[in-house]
Amino acid sequence: MITLSQRLKRKNQNEDTSTPNRAPIRDRLLVKEAQEMSQLLPVSCSIHYTNENDLSKFTLIVQPTEGYWEGGTFRFDINVTEEYNMVPPIVKCSTKLWHPNISENGEVCLSLLRRHSVDGMGWSPIRRLNDVVWGLHALFTDLLNFEDPLNVEAADQFRHSKEDFKLKVMEYVANYARE
């Protein structure tokens, strides 16, 4: 994390002094927010940067300790675009799973990841990456939503047979979500 701020500082020092020393807003926010995330990360989550000099792309790993997905390891690829913090990061689940709010293709239905949300809980510039991490973590516990699903088939299965739903979740965890 420090390497990015050091790199930005060096870059600014090497630039012509007649131009203002400014790192892109996103990069300045990312340094601060990466440190915040590391301190406030849920116990069952970890963050891995592909390139420690690029804080805009990272993987969140969620390992639920209770509930239907207990024992699984779920990876979310997070890409923070140049437009951050005016737009939410792009999130995709790279682990195949059976979940009402995550499609089998990895799309994630989480209101805070929407630019415009009917419920008023969508993205706004006051949100932080830590909100995204906690929101993704909560999809495996208290934010689980069977009433407004992305994967309608999973939600219907839950409504009609919780036992069949649980068996299918366990099958997906065993086949796709083991380290």
Phi and psi in degrees as a GROMACS rama.xvg file:
@    title "Ramachandran Plot"
@    xaxis  label "Phi"
@    yaxis  label "Psi"
@TYPE xy
-68.8016  -28.8032  ILE-2
-61.1398  -37.697  THR-3
-64.9319  -45.2754  LEU-4
-65.7556  -36.4946  SER-5
-65.4895  -40.6742  GLN-6
-63.4321  -43.9107  ARG-7
-62.9095  -40.2511  LEU-8
-63.8823  -45.929  LYS-9
-62.1911  -42.1668  ARG-10
-60.1269  -44.7287  LYS-11
-65.1664  -36.3715  ASN-12
-69.6793  -31.1763  GLN-13
-82.0842  -14.1865  ASN-14
-76.8634  160.607  GLU-15
-56.9992  131.645  ASP-16
-69.6553  -13.3573  THR-17
-77.102  -15.4242  SER-18
-99.7303  148.056  THR-19
-65.4607  143.322  PRO-20
-84.8386  101.233  ASN-21
-138.228  125.412  ARG-22
-87.7589  151.847  ALA-23
-54.4684  145.417  PRO-24
-54.5806  -44.4353  ILE-25
-54.8358  -46.9241  ARG-26
-64.872  -38.8935  ASP-27
-65.5563  -41.1547  ARG-28
-65.08  -40.5162  LEU-29
-62.788  -38.6668  LEU-30
-60.4071  -48.3221  VAL-31
-64.9063  -46.1698  LYS-32
-71.7132  -31.2442  GLU-33
-64.3784  -40.3708  ALA-34
-66.2832  -41.9385  GLN-35
-62.1256  -44.1781  GLU-36
-61.0606  -42.977  MET-37
-63.3044  -28.2862  SER-38
-85.0952  -27.9568  GLN-39
-113.503  17.7021  LEU-40
-68.2674  134.881  LEU-41
-57.8039  150.104  PRO-42
-58.0326  -35.3483  VAL-43
-88.5793  15.7468  SER-44
-125.823  153.607  CYS-45
-145.043  157.269  SER-46
-122.39  136.756  ILE-47
-130.973  127.392  HIS-48
-96.4602  130.911  TYR-49
-65.7493  -41.1529  THR-50
-130.779  114.268  ASN-51
-63.4661  -13.9601  GLU-52
-90.045  -3.14344  ASN-53
-126.009  96.9181  ASP-54
-80.7002  -1.71331  LEU-55
-83.6115  -11.4401  SER-56
-130.726  120.608  LYS-57
-151.844  167.47  PHE-58
-115.018  128.805  THR-59
-98.1708  128.917  LEU-60
-111.072  123.657  ILE-61
-112.757  127.476  VAL-62
-125.285  87.8985  GLN-63
-58.653  139.848  PRO-64
-104.165  1.23578  THR-65
-155.898  168.327  GLU-66
87.5127  -171.071  GLY-67
-60.3013  -35.5544  TYR-68
-97.5792  13.7279  TRP-69
-54.3227  134.981  GLU-70
89.9227  -8.10062  GLY-71
-89.5189  161.482  GLY-72
-123.195  117.126  THR-73
-118.587  127.817  PHE-74
-106.764  132.098  ARG-75
-120.621  120.927  PHE-76
-87.0624  125.269  ASP-77
-119.384  127.055  ILE-78
-122.414  118.201  ASN-79
-96.3548  111.059  VAL-80
-77.7033  170.397  THR-81
-59.908  -26.4996  GLU-82
-78.6163  -4.36022  GLU-83
-60.1601  135.647  TYR-84
-104.019  13.0801  ASN-85
-78.3487  -24.698  MET-86
-126.104  152.28  VAL-87
-72.5133  160.824  PRO-88
-67.7251  160.392  PRO-89
-91.449  126.411  ILE-90
-123.502  133.773  VAL-91
-139.125  134.393  LYS-92
-85.2013  121.15  CYS-93
-94.3314  0.716946  SER-94
-103.141  127.38  THR-95
-71.7643  129.467  LYS-96
-150.198  163.108  LEU-97
-102.723  106.381  TRP-98
-153.306  138.624  HIS-99
-68.3286  -23.4857  PRO-100
-108.848  6.92281  ASN-101
-135.826  123.977  ILE-102
-75.0165  163.238  SER-103
-66.4222  -17.3984  GLU-104
-87.1146  -5.82698  ASN-105
101.085  -0.748834  GLY-106
-68.7166  145.22  GLU-107
-117.858  130.191  VAL-108
-102.596  100.822  CYS-109
-144.161  118.727  LEU-110
-55.058  -35.4064  SER-111
-70.5604  -10.4422  LEU-112
-90.436  -0.168062  LEU-113
-93.7308  136.916  ARG-114
-66.0601  -39.6966  ARG-115
-129.053  125.146  HIS-116
-127.86  136.554  SER-117
-63.1215  -36.3441  VAL-118
-81.6318  -0.553366  ASP-119
77.8216  5.34639  GLY-120
-100.823  11.3125  MET-121
-70.8408  -173.867  GLY-122
-67.2146  143.165  TRP-123
-146.598  159.536  SER-124
-61.3938  -13.9147  PRO-125
-83.6593  -10.641  ILE-126
-74.069  156.413  ARG-127
-129.608  167.208  ARG-128
-60.2935  -31.6899  LEU-129
-61.4651  -34.7704  ASN-130
-63.3412  -39.8129  ASP-131
-64.5157  -46.6911  VAL-132
-58.8673  -49.1966  VAL-133
-66.6708  -34.206  TRP-134
-65.2696  -44.3159  GLY-135
-64.9117  -41.5529  LEU-136
-59.1132  -42.781  HIS-137
-70.2706  -17.7753  ALA-138
-62.9779  -17.1889  LEU-139
-97.0305  0.212314  PHE-140
-136.353  -102.518  THR-141
-83.0709  -11.874  ASP-142
-96.1873  5.21025  LEU-143
-58.0707  124.201  LEU-144
-127.934  109.773  ASN-145
-92.1308  -7.63347  PHE-146
-88.0431  -27.4037  GLU-147
-130.39  67.9331  ASP-148
-83.1562  154.144  PRO-149
-89.4836  -40.0576  LEU-150
-99.7663  89.1064  ASN-151
-61.5151  -37.9227  VAL-152
-61.6699  -41.8056  GLU-153
-65.3305  -42.0717  ALA-154
-66.2773  -42.1306  ALA-155
-63.0651  -41.5178  ASP-156
-61.8464  -41.3296  GLN-157
-61.4844  -44.2421  PHE-158
-64.5139  -36.3771  ARG-159
-88.3623  -33.2343  HIS-160
-156.123  95.98  SER-161
-60.1884  -33.2226  LYS-162
-66.6209  -43.9398  GLU-163
-64.3144  -39.8263  ASP-164
-59.4061  -48.4444  PHE-165
-60.8797  -42.0273  LYS-166
-63.6113  -40.6104  LEU-167
-67.7044  -41.012  LYS-168
-59.3947  -46.4309  VAL-169
-61.9003  -37.8033  MET-170
-63.1888  -45.6963  GLU-171
-65.0698  -41.8576  TYR-172
-60.4154  -46.1047  VAL-173
-63.6869  -38.4428  ALA-174
-86.3701  -30.52  ASN-175
-125.174  -17.1213  TYR-176
-118.389  31.5516  ALA-177
-105.548  141.193  ARG-178
